[in-house]
Amino acid sequence: MNLSMTRIQAILMKDYKEFSRNYAVSIMVLVPLILAFIYNKSGVDTINAYFITINLSFSMVTAYVQCCLIAEEKEKNTLRSLMLSPASLGDILIGKSLFVFILTMTILAITIFIVGYTPANLFILAIALIVSTVFYIAIGTLCGLFAKTVMEGSLIILPVILIFSFGSFALALSSSFPILKIVEWLPSSQLELLAGALEGTYTTMDVIIPIATIIAWSIVTWIVVGYIYKKRMVD
């Protein structure tokens, strides 16, 4: 796969300009920051509370913004032109993802600082956060490919926000409804389980299993994205 840094940079700058002009999308980055500020002032200091803000950052910043940027391209009929341009699949997917990746890392850092969370092992958690970002970008891209307008994209992404931001709450009901134990394998739940394990005495498997699970989710989702993207080129 031939990659062109010039094309990737051009797509990155285009996304930045589209994001800065669309206030309905850009204002969403404030939601996790506001929630983190509220938690900080209320004195909440549990792992569960910290990761509500972190998982909300992933769904409402990473997935939502990525979905809306893709949907806006489709609404303006510029995505088709981009698909038919000399830019390769790698150029487009990396270029369309790079801005959201940088934005996510920035929002996550500010959110963690505001909420007052001090990870027991920052290095391992940082790896998990980066892998999670890759997954949520894939989810946002997938939703954006199905949406025809920004408004439609905002609706399509709602289940993602509900499931991946607040799905871990379903674990509390798993004793009564065993089927809900499947929620434990969501990337958001695995991230929270990893962070909880890092706070105490943990084994190698306590680290490997959550990260491997998130990587598996990412690979599968990106494969689906590649398939849908190529199908949209032919349609």
Secondary structure, 3 states (H helix, E strand, C coil): CCCCHHHHHHHHHHHHHHHHHCHHHHHHHHHHHHHHHHHHHHCCCCHHHHHHHHHHHHHHHHHHHHHHHHHHHHHCCCHHHHHCCCCCHHHHHHHHHHHHHHHHHHHHHHHHHHHCCCCCCHHHHHHHHHHHHHHHHHHHHHHHHHCCCHHHHHHHCHHHHHHHHHHHHHHHHCCCCHHHHHHHHCHHHHHHHHHHHHCCCCCHHHHHHHHHHHHHHHHHHHHHHHHHHHHHHHC
